[in-house]
């Protein structure tokens, strides 16, 4: 069963911004979103290479649900940021300090119960061995197990 999707107005606004507009203020756009559906679809279509501040705006938006925040966490690299050896190996010059901090902030929010609703389901792409290793490392399951919530149409935009 698919849950309520974008309204026609939200869909047009999102398509216009992402695909037709020369305007690229992703942070301001994310801050202006007033529905969980539009926020989720914005993040789904957002390219993190355009900067992580828009991702921060998504997870700090009052309409952000658990599934959307979990998707943001994995878009940033997921549990890799919780592995100190990995972080030291790629972050020698501090180039990824912002990504590291944002991933830790999102992980903290996810594990502390900040996101009370879970409208959209998100399932990190992990095999059984990866999940076993994360469990063994003591990583909170809510960071790598599928979130509650309903399936959604990934092609709606």
Rosetta constraint file for C-alpha pairs under 8 A:
AtomPair CA 1 CA 150 HARMONIC 7.28 0.50
AtomPair CA 1 CA 151 HARMONIC 6.78 0.50
AtomPair CA 2 CA 150 HARMONIC 6.50 0.50
AtomPair CA 2 CA 151 HARMONIC 5.40 0.50
AtomPair CA 2 CA 152 HARMONIC 5.29 0.50
AtomPair CA 2 CA 153 HARMONIC 6.95 0.50
AtomPair CA 3 CA 150 HARMONIC 6.03 0.50
AtomPair CA 3 CA 151 HARMONIC 6.70 0.50
AtomPair CA 3 CA 152 HARMONIC 6.14 0.50
AtomPair CA 4 CA 37 HARMONIC 7.93 0.50
AtomPair CA 5 CA 37 HARMONIC 6.16 0.50
AtomPair CA 5 CA 152 HARMONIC 7.37 0.50
AtomPair CA 5 CA 153 HARMONIC 7.65 0.50
AtomPair CA 5 CA 156 HARMONIC 7.79 0.50
AtomPair CA 6 CA 10 HARMONIC 5.75 0.50
AtomPair CA 6 CA 11 HARMONIC 5.69 0.50
AtomPair CA 6 CA 37 HARMONIC 5.54 0.50
AtomPair CA 6 CA 38 HARMONIC 6.12 0.50
AtomPair CA 6 CA 156 HARMONIC 7.74 0.50
AtomPair CA 7 CA 11 HARMONIC 6.09 0.50
AtomPair CA 8 CA 12 HARMONIC 6.17 0.50
AtomPair CA 9 CA 13 HARMONIC 6.08 0.50
AtomPair CA 10 CA 14 HARMONIC 6.02 0.50
AtomPair CA 10 CA 38 HARMONIC 6.27 0.50
AtomPair CA 11 CA 15 HARMONIC 6.04 0.50
AtomPair CA 11 CA 38 HARMONIC 7.47 0.50
AtomPair CA 11 CA 156 HARMONIC 7.82 0.50
AtomPair CA 11 CA 157 HARMONIC 6.21 0.50
AtomPair CA 12 CA 16 HARMONIC 5.92 0.50
AtomPair CA 13 CA 17 HARMONIC 6.17 0.50
AtomPair CA 14 CA 18 HARMONIC 6.01 0.50
AtomPair CA 14 CA 38 HARMONIC 7.36 0.50
AtomPair CA 14 CA 42 HARMONIC 6.94 0.50
AtomPair CA 14 CA 157 HARMONIC 7.49 0.50
AtomPair CA 15 CA 19 HARMONIC 5.55 0.50
AtomPair CA 15 CA 20 HARMONIC 6.99 0.50
AtomPair CA 15 CA 157 HARMONIC 6.29 0.50
AtomPair CA 16 CA 20 HARMONIC 4.79 0.50
AtomPair CA 16 CA 21 HARMONIC 5.88 0.50
AtomPair CA 17 CA 21 HARMONIC 5.08 0.50
AtomPair CA 17 CA 23 HARMONIC 7.15 0.50
AtomPair CA 17 CA 24 HARMONIC 7.88 0.50
AtomPair CA 18 CA 45 HARMONIC 7.91 0.50
AtomPair CA 25 CA 29 HARMONIC 6.32 0.50
AtomPair CA 26 CA 30 HARMONIC 6.06 0.50
AtomPair CA 26 CA 54 HARMONIC 5.55 0.50
AtomPair CA 27 CA 31 HARMONIC 6.23 0.50
AtomPair CA 27 CA 53 HARMONIC 6.16 0.50
AtomPair CA 27 CA 54 HARMONIC 4.25 0.50
AtomPair CA 27 CA 55 HARMONIC 7.89 0.50
AtomPair CA 27 CA 57 HARMONIC 6.07 0.50
AtomPair CA 28 CA 32 HARMONIC 6.18 0.50
AtomPair CA 28 CA 54 HARMONIC 7.84 0.50
AtomPair CA 29 CA 33 HARMONIC 6.59 0.50
AtomPair CA 30 CA 39 HARMONIC 6.96 0.50
AtomPair CA 30 CA 42 HARMONIC 7.58 0.50
AtomPair CA 30 CA 54 HARMONIC 6.21 0.50
AtomPair CA 30 CA 57 HARMONIC 5.79 0.50
AtomPair CA 30 CA 58 HARMONIC 5.74 0.50
AtomPair CA 30 CA 61 HARMONIC 7.74 0.50
AtomPair CA 31 CA 57 HARMONIC 5.78 0.50
AtomPair CA 31 CA 58 HARMONIC 7.05 0.50
AtomPair CA 31 CA 61 HARMONIC 6.43 0.50
AtomPair CA 33 CA 38 HARMONIC 6.59 0.50
AtomPair CA 33 CA 39 HARMONIC 6.13 0.50
AtomPair CA 33 CA 61 HARMONIC 7.92 0.50
AtomPair CA 34 CA 38 HARMONIC 7.47 0.50
AtomPair CA 34 CA 39 HARMONIC 7.67 0.50
AtomPair CA 34 CA 63 HARMONIC 6.65 0.50
AtomPair CA 35 CA 39 HARMONIC 6.22 0.50
AtomPair CA 35 CA 63 HARMONIC 5.79 0.50
AtomPair CA 36 CA 40 HARMONIC 6.02 0.50
AtomPair CA 36 CA 63 HARMONIC 4.98 0.50
AtomPair CA 36 CA 64 HARMONIC 5.84 0.50
AtomPair CA 36 CA 65 HARMONIC 6.86 0.50
AtomPair CA 36 CA 119 HARMONIC 7.94 0.50
AtomPair CA 37 CA 41 HARMONIC 6.21 0.50
AtomPair CA 38 CA 42 HARMONIC 5.91 0.50
AtomPair CA 39 CA 43 HARMONIC 6.32 0.50
AtomPair CA 39 CA 58 HARMONIC 6.64 0.50
AtomPair CA 39 CA 63 HARMONIC 7.34 0.50
AtomPair CA 39 CA 64 HARMONIC 6.85 0.50
AtomPair CA 39 CA 68 HARMONIC 7.86 0.50
AtomPair CA 40 CA 44 HARMONIC 6.17 0.50
AtomPair CA 40 CA 64 HARMONIC 7.65 0.50
AtomPair CA 40 CA 68 HARMONIC 5.57 0.50
AtomPair CA 40 CA 120 HARMONIC 7.78 0.50
AtomPair CA 41 CA 45 HARMONIC 6.20 0.50
AtomPair CA 41 CA 154 HARMONIC 7.92 0.50
AtomPair CA 41 CA 157 HARMONIC 7.34 0.50
AtomPair CA 42 CA 46 HARMONIC 5.94 0.50
AtomPair CA 43 CA 55 HARMONIC 7.23 0.50
AtomPair CA 43 CA 58 HARMONIC 7.33 0.50
AtomPair CA 43 CA 68 HARMONIC 7.67 0.50
AtomPair CA 43 CA 72 HARMONIC 7.27 0.50
AtomPair CA 44 CA 154 HARMONIC 7.95 0.50
AtomPair CA 47 CA 51 HARMONIC 7.92 0.50
AtomPair CA 48 CA 52 HARMONIC 5.89 0.50
AtomPair CA 48 CA 55 HARMONIC 7.60 0.50
AtomPair CA 48 CA 75 HARMONIC 7.32 0.50
AtomPair CA 48 CA 76 HARMONIC 7.57 0.50
AtomPair CA 51 CA 55 HARMONIC 7.88 0.50
AtomPair CA 52 CA 56 HARMONIC 6.42 0.50
AtomPair CA 52 CA 99 HARMONIC 7.05 0.50
AtomPair CA 53 CA 57 HARMONIC 6.22 0.50
AtomPair CA 54 CA 58 HARMONIC 6.24 0.50
AtomPair CA 55 CA 59 HARMONIC 6.40 0.50
AtomPair CA 55 CA 72 HARMONIC 6.55 0.50
AtomPair CA 56 CA 60 HARMONIC 6.07 0.50
AtomPair CA 56 CA 102 HARMONIC 7.01 0.50
AtomPair CA 57 CA 61 HARMONIC 5.96 0.50
AtomPair CA 58 CA 64 HARMONIC 6.55 0.50
AtomPair CA 58 CA 69 HARMONIC 7.86 0.50
AtomPair CA 59 CA 64 HARMONIC 5.77 0.50
AtomPair CA 59 CA 68 HARMONIC 7.65 0.50
AtomPair CA 59 CA 69 HARMONIC 5.62 0.50
AtomPair CA 59 CA 72 HARMONIC 7.42 0.50
AtomPair CA 59 CA 106 HARMONIC 7.39 0.50
AtomPair CA 60 CA 64 HARMONIC 7.10 0.50
AtomPair CA 64 CA 68 HARMONIC 6.23 0.50
AtomPair CA 64 CA 69 HARMONIC 6.67 0.50
AtomPair CA 64 CA 115 HARMONIC 7.30 0.50
AtomPair CA 65 CA 69 HARMONIC 6.30 0.50
AtomPair CA 65 CA 115 HARMONIC 5.53 0.50
AtomPair CA 65 CA 116 HARMONIC 7.13 0.50
AtomPair CA 65 CA 117 HARMONIC 5.32 0.50
AtomPair CA 65 CA 118 HARMONIC 5.13 0.50
AtomPair CA 65 CA 119 HARMONIC 6.36 0.50
AtomPair CA 65 CA 120 HARMONIC 7.35 0.50
AtomPair CA 66 CA 70 HARMONIC 6.05 0.50
AtomPair CA 66 CA 110 HARMONIC 6.90 0.50
AtomPair CA 66 CA 115 HARMONIC 5.08 0.50
AtomPair CA 66 CA 116 HARMONIC 7.14 0.50
AtomPair CA 66 CA 117 HARMONIC 6.19 0.50
AtomPair CA 66 CA 118 HARMONIC 4.82 0.50
AtomPair CA 66 CA 119 HARMONIC 7.53 0.50
AtomPair CA 66 CA 120 HARMONIC 7.69 0.50
AtomPair CA 66 CA 147 HARMONIC 7.31 0.50
AtomPair CA 67 CA 71 HARMONIC 6.19 0.50
AtomPair CA 67 CA 118 HARMONIC 5.70 0.50
AtomPair CA 67 CA 119 HARMONIC 6.87 0.50
AtomPair CA 67 CA 120 HARMONIC 5.15 0.50
AtomPair CA 67 CA 121 HARMONIC 5.25 0.50
AtomPair CA 67 CA 122 HARMONIC 5.11 0.50
AtomPair CA 67 CA 147 HARMONIC 5.74 0.50
AtomPair CA 67 CA 148 HARMONIC 7.29 0.50
AtomPair CA 67 CA 149 HARMONIC 7.07 0.50
AtomPair CA 68 CA 72 HARMONIC 6.28 0.50
AtomPair CA 68 CA 120 HARMONIC 6.73 0.50
AtomPair CA 68 CA 121 HARMONIC 7.98 0.50
AtomPair CA 68 CA 122 HARMONIC 7.19 0.50
AtomPair CA 69 CA 73 HARMONIC 6.21 0.50
AtomPair CA 69 CA 106 HARMONIC 6.94 0.50
AtomPair CA 69 CA 110 HARMONIC 7.33 0.50
AtomPair CA 70 CA 74 HARMONIC 6.39 0.50
AtomPair CA 70 CA 106 HARMONIC 7.91 0.50
AtomPair CA 70 CA 110 HARMONIC 7.29 0.50
AtomPair CA 70 CA 122 HARMONIC 6.80 0.50
AtomPair CA 70 CA 143 HARMONIC 6.89 0.50
AtomPair CA 70 CA 147 HARMONIC 7.70 0.50
AtomPair CA 71 CA 75 HARMONIC 6.07 0.50
AtomPair CA 71 CA 122 HARMONIC 6.18 0.50
AtomPair CA 71 CA 123 HARMONIC 7.98 0.50
AtomPair CA 71 CA 124 HARMONIC 7.61 0.50
AtomPair CA 72 CA 76 HARMONIC 6.37 0.50
AtomPair CA 72 CA 106 HARMONIC 7.96 0.50
AtomPair CA 73 CA 77 HARMONIC 6.72 0.50
AtomPair CA 73 CA 78 HARMONIC 5.16 0.50
AtomPair CA 73 CA 103 HARMONIC 5.79 0.50
AtomPair CA 73 CA 106 HARMONIC 6.20 0.50
AtomPair CA 73 CA 107 HARMONIC 6.97 0.50
AtomPair CA 74 CA 78 HARMONIC 3.96 0.50
AtomPair CA 74 CA 79 HARMONIC 7.56 0.50
AtomPair CA 74 CA 124 HARMONIC 6.94 0.50
AtomPair CA 76 CA 99 HARMONIC 6.77 0.50
AtomPair CA 76 CA 103 HARMONIC 6.51 0.50
AtomPair CA 77 CA 81 HARMONIC 6.70 0.50
AtomPair CA 77 CA 103 HARMONIC 7.81 0.50
AtomPair CA 78 CA 82 HARMONIC 7.99 0.50
AtomPair CA 78 CA 103 HARMONIC 7.13 0.50
AtomPair CA 78 CA 143 HARMONIC 7.86 0.50
AtomPair CA 79 CA 83 HARMONIC 6.97 0.50
AtomPair CA 79 CA 143 HARMONIC 7.49 0.50
AtomPair CA 79 CA 144 HARMONIC 7.86 0.50
AtomPair CA 80 CA 86 HARMONIC 6.60 0.50
AtomPair CA 80 CA 87 HARMONIC 7.46 0.50
AtomPair CA 81 CA 86 HARMONIC 7.29 0.50
AtomPair CA 81 CA 87 HARMONIC 6.14 0.50
AtomPair CA 81 CA 100 HARMONIC 5.94 0.50
AtomPair CA 81 CA 103 HARMONIC 6.64 0.50
AtomPair CA 81 CA 104 HARMONIC 7.26 0.50
AtomPair CA 82 CA 87 HARMONIC 7.82 0.50
AtomPair CA 82 CA 104 HARMONIC 7.43 0.50
AtomPair CA 83 CA 87 HARMONIC 6.30 0.50
AtomPair CA 84 CA 88 HARMONIC 6.11 0.50
AtomPair CA 85 CA 89 HARMONIC 6.20 0.50
AtomPair CA 86 CA 90 HARMONIC 6.45 0.50
AtomPair CA 87 CA 91 HARMONIC 5.60 0.50
AtomPair CA 88 CA 92 HARMONIC 6.02 0.50
AtomPair CA 90 CA 96 HARMONIC 7.98 0.50
AtomPair CA 91 CA 95 HARMONIC 5.93 0.50
AtomPair CA 91 CA 96 HARMONIC 5.72 0.50
AtomPair CA 91 CA 97 HARMONIC 7.37 0.50
AtomPair CA 96 CA 100 HARMONIC 6.08 0.50
AtomPair CA 97 CA 101 HARMONIC 6.12 0.50
AtomPair CA 98 CA 102 HARMONIC 6.10 0.50
AtomPair CA 99 CA 103 HARMONIC 6.02 0.50
AtomPair CA 100 CA 104 HARMONIC 6.19 0.50
AtomPair CA 101 CA 105 HARMONIC 6.05 0.50
AtomPair CA 102 CA 106 HARMONIC 6.12 0.50
AtomPair CA 103 CA 107 HARMONIC 6.07 0.50
AtomPair CA 104 CA 108 HARMONIC 6.06 0.50
AtomPair CA 105 CA 109 HARMONIC 6.22 0.50
AtomPair CA 106 CA 110 HARMONIC 6.06 0.50
AtomPair CA 107 CA 111 HARMONIC 6.12 0.50
AtomPair CA 107 CA 143 HARMONIC 7.00 0.50
AtomPair CA 108 CA 112 HARMONIC 5.93 0.50
AtomPair CA 109 CA 113 HARMONIC 6.34 0.50
AtomPair CA 109 CA 114 HARMONIC 5.18 0.50
AtomPair CA 109 CA 115 HARMONIC 7.23 0.50
AtomPair CA 110 CA 114 HARMONIC 6.27 0.50
AtomPair CA 110 CA 115 HARMONIC 6.67 0.50
AtomPair CA 110 CA 142 HARMONIC 7.30 0.50
AtomPair CA 110 CA 143 HARMONIC 7.27 0.50
AtomPair CA 111 CA 140 HARMONIC 7.16 0.50
AtomPair CA 111 CA 142 HARMONIC 6.77 0.50
AtomPair CA 111 CA 143 HARMONIC 7.56 0.50
AtomPair CA 118 CA 147 HARMONIC 7.41 0.50
AtomPair CA 118 CA 148 HARMONIC 6.02 0.50
AtomPair CA 118 CA 149 HARMONIC 5.17 0.50
AtomPair CA 119 CA 148 HARMONIC 7.48 0.50
AtomPair CA 119 CA 149 HARMONIC 4.55 0.50
AtomPair CA 119 CA 150 HARMONIC 6.21 0.50
AtomPair CA 120 CA 147 HARMONIC 7.94 0.50
AtomPair CA 120 CA 148 HARMONIC 7.32 0.50
AtomPair CA 120 CA 149 HARMONIC 4.54 0.50
AtomPair CA 120 CA 150 HARMONIC 5.17 0.50
AtomPair CA 120 CA 151 HARMONIC 6.44 0.50
AtomPair CA 120 CA 152 HARMONIC 6.84 0.50
AtomPair CA 121 CA 146 HARMONIC 6.95 0.50
AtomPair CA 121 CA 147 HARMONIC 5.27 0.50
AtomPair CA 121 CA 148 HARMONIC 5.45 0.50
AtomPair CA 121 CA 149 HARMONIC 4.24 0.50
AtomPair CA 121 CA 150 HARMONIC 5.06 0.50
AtomPair CA 121 CA 151 HARMONIC 5.61 0.50
AtomPair CA 121 CA 152 HARMONIC 7.53 0.50
AtomPair CA 122 CA 146 HARMONIC 5.69 0.50
AtomPair CA 122 CA 147 HARMONIC 5.41 0.50
AtomPair CA 122 CA 148 HARMONIC 7.71 0.50
AtomPair CA 122 CA 149 HARMONIC 7.80 0.50
AtomPair CA 123 CA 144 HARMONIC 7.67 0.50
AtomPair CA 123 CA 145 HARMONIC 6.61 0.50
AtomPair CA 123 CA 146 HARMONIC 4.09 0.50
AtomPair CA 123 CA 147 HARMONIC 6.34 0.50
AtomPair CA 124 CA 144 HARMONIC 6.10 0.50
AtomPair CA 124 CA 145 HARMONIC 6.94 0.50
AtomPair CA 124 CA 146 HARMONIC 6.47 0.50
AtomPair CA 126 CA 130 HARMONIC 5.91 0.50
AtomPair CA 126 CA 131 HARMONIC 6.52 0.50
AtomPair CA 126 CA 144 HARMONIC 7.79 0.50
AtomPair CA 127 CA 131 HARMONIC 6.41 0.50
AtomPair CA 128 CA 132 HARMONIC 6.06 0.50
AtomPair CA 129 CA 133 HARMONIC 6.22 0.50
AtomPair CA 130 CA 134 HARMONIC 6.25 0.50
AtomPair CA 131 CA 135 HARMONIC 6.09 0.50
AtomPair CA 131 CA 144 HARMONIC 7.14 0.50
AtomPair CA 132 CA 136 HARMONIC 6.07 0.50
AtomPair CA 133 CA 137 HARMONIC 6.08 0.50
AtomPair CA 134 CA 138 HARMONIC 6.43 0.50
AtomPair CA 134 CA 139 HARMONIC 5.44 0.50
AtomPair CA 134 CA 144 HARMONIC 7.99 0.50
AtomPair CA 135 CA 139 HARMONIC 5.68 0.50
AtomPair CA 135 CA 140 HARMONIC 7.37 0.50
AtomPair CA 135 CA 141 HARMONIC 6.98 0.50
AtomPair CA 139 CA 143 HARMONIC 7.41 0.50
AtomPair CA 140 CA 144 HARMONIC 7.70 0.50
AtomPair CA 141 CA 145 HARMONIC 5.66 0.50
AtomPair CA 142 CA 146 HARMONIC 7.69 0.50
AtomPair CA 142 CA 147 HARMONIC 7.23 0.50
